[in-house]
Amino acid sequence: MDPTRPADVDAAKLVRTIAQFKVTNVFGSPALLDTLSRYCADHQIRMESIHRVISAGAAVPLRTIRRMQNSLYLDAQIHTPYGATECLPVSSISAEQMDARMVDKIESGDGVCVGQPLKPNEVRIIKISEMSFAHISETTEMPRGMPGEIIVTGPSCTDSYYQRDSETMMSKITGENGETWHRMGDVGIMDGQGRLWYCGRVSQRIETGKETLFADQCEAIFNQHPDLVRSAVVGIGTRGRQTPVLCIEVKGKVSPVDSERIHFDLLQLAQAHSITRSIRSVLFHPGFPVDVRHNSKIGREELAAWAETKMQA
């Protein structure tokens, strides 16, 4: 496998290697697991030696988790931890904890559940702001069920960035007892059961002037369409007056007739959910820009610039 392109892994070789060495644990990005699980599904393979699968680097789509489950034996565990280089792990959830009710909430646009914060970590949801905060008393904590910026403190939380004072000032907050809180740069919701739900990146939110859309919440609705590889909701224009646009990546080549059908289906899906009703534009993209390390984080800023050019054409 080329470490900079995990999505392009040779899945057949990977499956043979797993069987040959009786691999029990697999750690990989969502893109790698997507490729591996697709191969197993297409060839009706179950990897019997694997006991545990862990995936991180981006939110793992539900269909990837389901496909991966079908590629393993029933007692195998799939874990998707949430965290960042500056604080890892923050929380974790296993596939078996994702019951039908939770799946329905994810697919309805509530966000992606990333589980209970792992002790002794402490997680809070604060009002989204572009300002820096010197002390936790300057922040406004959001009530349960309301979206806001995720901050965390715990033993693995870093105190500063090396020789990057401005980044440290923006990302670190001093707590009541002198502890350091890290701003994850993510939008989240804490539910009534103390579970954390990931909604998207703070910097990638879309503010129309009437509402604020969070990418991962919206995309979970559209990603259920069988013809899509993935989707990305981006905003074009000035923040506060942005127009939301749905960019999509489809499986293989599609005919003009199929393109019209997919376009219609997605607009119907948008109208069926309150958080996506303002999305009225769909753009087909040949292949999303993604990060090098995981091939999973979508470059929505780059996509937004592309979408703005397309909409002006």
C-alpha positions, 0 to 999 in steps of 0.5 A, a space after each residue: 500500500 502507498 501510505 499516501 493513497 490508502 484508498 487505492 490499496 490492493 484489497 486482494 493482496 490485503 485480504 491474502 496478507 491478513 489470512 496468511 499472517 492470521 491478523 487479529 487487529 486492523 487499524 485504518 482510515 475510513 477510505 481504506 476500510 471502504 475499499 477493503 469492505 467493498 472487495 469483501 462484499 463483492 467476493 463474499 469474503 469473511 476475514 475470520 482471523 480479525 477480532 478488532 477493527 479501529 478506524 480514525 481520521 474522519 467520520 466513518 460512514 454508516 454504510 462502510 461500518 455495515 459492510 465491514 461488519 458483514 466482512 467479519 465474524 459476529 464476535 469481531 468488534 469495530 471501534 471508531 474513536 474520535 480525537 485529534 493529534 492535540 488530544 487523543 482519544 476524546 471519545 469512542 463508540 463501537 459498532 454494536 452500540 449503534 442501534 437502529 434508533 441511533 442509525 435513524 438519527 444519524 441518517 436524519 441529519 442529527 450528526 455522527 455519534 462518536 460515543 461517550 467521552 473517555 474518562 478522565 477527559 471532560 468535554 464541553 460544548 461552547 457557543 461558536 466564536 471566531 474569537 480567542 479565549 484566555 479563560 474558560 469563564 469567557 466562553 458560553 456553554 451550550 445546553 444539551 442538544 444544542 450545537 456548538 464548538 467542542 472543547 476538551 481537557 484531559 491528560 493527553 491534551 497538549 498545552 501549546 503549539 511549538 513556537 506558534 504563539 498565535 495558534 496557541 492563543 486561538 486553540 487553548 483556553 485556561 480552565 478554572 483549576 489551571 488546566 488547559 482546554 483544547 478547541 477541537 475546531 469541530 461542531 458537536 452536540 452533547 445529548 441527554 445521555 452524555 453522548 457526543 455527536 459530531 456535526 462538522 468542522 467549525 470552519 466549514 459551516 455554512 451561514 446563510 443569514 437565516 440558518 447555519 448548516 453543518 456539513 456532516 449532518 447534511 451529508 449523512 442524508 444524501 450519502 444514503 443514495 445508492 449511486 453516490 460515493 460521497 457528498 459534500 455540502 459547501 457554501 459559496 459567497 460571503 459568510 452570513 449570506 452564503 448559498 449552500 451547494 451540494 457537490 456529489 461524487 458518483 460511482 463510475 460513469 453515468 448517462 445523462 438520463 441517470 444524471 437527471 434522475 440522481 439530480 432529482 432524487 437528491 433535491 427530493 431528499 433535500 426537501 424531505 428534511 428541514 436542515 437541508 431544505 435550503 439546498 437547491 443546487 447539485 453539482 457533479 464532481 469527478 473526484 473530491 480533493 481529500 487529505 493525503 494521510 487518510 484520503 478521507 477528509 474532504 477538502 471542502 474549501 477547495 470544493 467551495 471555490 470550484 462550486 463558485 466557479 461552476 455556479 457563475 459559468 
